[in-house]
């Protein structure tokens, strides 16, 4: 059960501004369209539909950390599977279910739908992407803790160390048939591994304040806290080769799965 709403404020205030302080909503964005793997969110990974991993980890921290779990989808098969796993579904309009539609818009639609029905929305949203099957309960607990402990933050994300050969100062471009370092001047000052500043990649879990998102701040906002996870847990499953590597990680017990 979600924490009770505080003072609803002035009667004239917009519904979307009524926030359930301490309320945490898990949102699974799972549209049906996928170019790399058809109906990717239901594609099998180690014998389970891909989306089942984020459902399982969210349910593992309910109701203590996550108080409500919703899937936003435009596809009937995804909807049916989520309902079979006791996940609430909000139908996503087709205009925000295209390749070009930002995830931000889908989450705003979820929040506004909840606000219209309940008169308020939860303070924090945890984004649980089906392509991130290796999120752990402790990752969710930590990202929610970061936002609850620091009210000045709009958003928080997990990070993983970037492999050295992918570092920005090692990236090349081709210009008029010649190869150049993308950041040539910066590389002159940090030409070896020891001198390069630490860079990170997305660690596969994101959380943000509903009020900030509804006010126009993107999911990956600039006022962002973070914590670091092991690189294997940051694996993103998009194309066929990503499924193969994820199967390898599971088979070789390089990751713990829920």
N, C-alpha and C positions, 0 to 999 in steps of 0.2 A: 504494500500500500504506500502511495506517495505521501510525503509530508503535507500537512495542511497548508493551504494558501494563507498568506498574511493579509494585511489590510488591503482590500480591493481598490482603495483610493477613490478619487472623484468619479462620479457616475459618468462623466463625459469623457474619461480617459479611454483610449482605444483598447479593445479586448486584448490585442497582442502584447500590450505593455503590462498586463497582470501576470506576475511571475510567482510561481510556487518556490519559495526560497528553500534550497537544499534538494529540490526535486531533480532527479536524473533520468533522462530518457535515452534509451538506446535506439538508434535509427539504422536500419539496414537498407541501403539504396541498391535495388536489384531490378533494373529494367531488363526486358527480354531481348533487346537487340544486342548482338555481339558479332563483330566482323572476324575476330581472330579464331574463336571457337563458337560454333552455333549454340545458342542458349547456354552460354558458359556457366551461369550461376547454378545450373542444375547438372553440369557435367560431372562425372564421377572422379573423385580423388581418393585413392585407397579404399574404394568401395562405398564411399559416401558422396552425396551431392555436395558440390563445393560450398554452397550456402549453409550447409548444415554445421560447418565448423564455427562460423561466427554466431549462429543461433545457440550452439551448445555452450560457448564461452560466456555469452551474455546471460544465459539462464543459470550458469554456475555462480554468478555474483548477484542474482536476484533472490530476494528483494532488498538485500542489505545495501548494495552499492548502486545497482540499477533498479529503478522502481517500476519501469514500464518499458516494453520492447515492441517496436513497430517496424514493419517492413513497408517500404514504398516501392510499388511495382506496377507495371502496366501489362504484365503477362499472366494469363490465367493459370498456367502450370506452376509458376513460381508462387502465386497466391495460394493455390491449393496445397502445395507442399508446406508453406509457412503455417497455414491454418492447421494442417495435420500435426505440426510441431508446437501448437498452442501459441503461435505468434500472431499478434494483431496485424492486420493489413490495411493500409490506406492506399486506395487506387490512385495511381499517378496519371494525371492528364497527358495525352499524347504529345502536346506541345512542349512539355518539359521532360520527355522521355526519348529525345533524339540523341545522336552522337555528340552534337554540339551543345546540348543543354548542360549548364553547370550543375554539379551536385548541390551547390548552394540553393538553387531554385527548388530542387526536390525537397530539401530539408525545410525551407521556408514554407512550402506547401503543407508539409506534415505539421509543422508548428501552428500554422494558421488554422488548419483543420481541427486540431486539438483545442485551440483557443476558442474557436467558434462553437465547439460542442461542449466544452467544460468551463468556459469563462476564464481560463488561465492556462499558462503553459509552464513546463518545468524550467528551472533555472539553467540547467546544464544538459547539453546533448553530447552523447558519445557516438561517434560515427563508426559503424562496424561494417567494413566493406567485405563482401564475399570473397574478393580476390586476395584477402589477407587471412589465410586460414590458420596462421600460427600465433595469433594473439592469445595471451594467457590471462587467467583471472587476475593475477597480480599486476599485469599491465593496465587493466581497466581500473583496478583499485587505485593505482598510483596516479593515473592521469586525472581521475576525479579528485583525489586528495590535493593535487597541485592547484586546481582551480578553487576548491573550497578553502584552502589555506591562504590563497592570495587573491583577494577580490579585485586587485588592480589588473589582473590578466583577463584578456578577452578570450584567449584560446590556449591550448597546450597540445603538444604532439610528442610522440616517441621518435627517437632518432637512432641510427646505427652508423658506426664508423664507415667511411667511404674507402674502398680499396685504393691503394696508392696509385695504381695505373689508371684509375678513373678520376683522379684529382683534377680540379679545374686547371691547375698550372701545368698539367701534362696533356691537356687537350690540344688537338691540332685542327687547323683549318686549311683548306686548299684555295688559293687565290691565284688565278691566271696560270694554273698548272703547277704552282709551287706550293710546298708544304711549309706552314708557319705555326709556331705555338700561338694559341688563341690569346693568351695574356703574356706576350713576349717580355715586356718591361718588368712585370711582377716576377716572372720566372728567373730573371737575372739575379734577383735578390734571394730567391728560394729555389735553387737549382737541384737540391737533393732532398731526400725524404725527411731528413732531420730538420731542415730549415722551413719546410712547408707548414703553413698553419693547418690545424686540424679541421677537416671538412666532414660533413655528415650527409647521410641520405635519410629519406623518410623511413621511419621504423614501423609504419603500418597501423598506428592507432591515433585518432584525433578526437579532441573534445573542445567544446566552445560554449560560450554563454548564449542562450536564446536571444536575449535582449540585444546583444551586439550584432548577431546575425540579422535579426529583423530590422535593425537600424542601418544595415548596408555593409557592415564589416564582413569580409569574406571568411569562409571556414578557416583558411590558412591566413589568419590575420597577422599584422606585424607585432602586436603586443602579445607575445606568445611565450609560454613556459615550455619546458621539455625535460625528458629523461632519456637515458640511453639503454637500448636493448641489444642483446647478442645478434650478430649479423644474420644468422639463420632465421631468426624470428621475423626479420624484415623482408623475407622473400615474398614477392608479389606474383600471383598466378594470373597471367594474362593469356599468353599464347601456348601452343602445344608443348614447346620445349620447357615452359615454366611448370606445366603439369608434371612432366617427366622428372624435373629436378625436385619438385615437391614430393613426389613418390619416393625418390631416392632419400631425401631427408627423413621421411617417415620410416622407410624400411631400415635405414641404418641407425635409427634412433638418435639422429642429430637434433631433433626437436621433440618436445613433449606436446601431444595434441589432446584436446579435451573432447 
